[in-house]
């Protein structure tokens, strides 16, 4: 399993637009990709799951990937987080 924790720096937190980009990127990989926040874990391939977490600015979240292409999936997700100026 590959995992990485990031701090959400976008002033609006994780809202619909960046969440959609994350879902689209996660969907490109075979690995199971999850987003953990505040004791809850959701499938990163589910827009409703991500939105249900209500992640605010300043939150620390952990992305986890498990499967045959977990390293590539995690790297791509972290790249999206940085490119969308969602976190660091």
Buried (B, 14 or more C-beta within 10 A) or exposed (E): EBEBEBEBBBEEBBBEEBBEBBBEBBEEBEBBBBBBBEEEEBBBBBBEBBBEBEBBBEBEBEBBBBBEBBEBBBBBBBEBBEEBEBBE
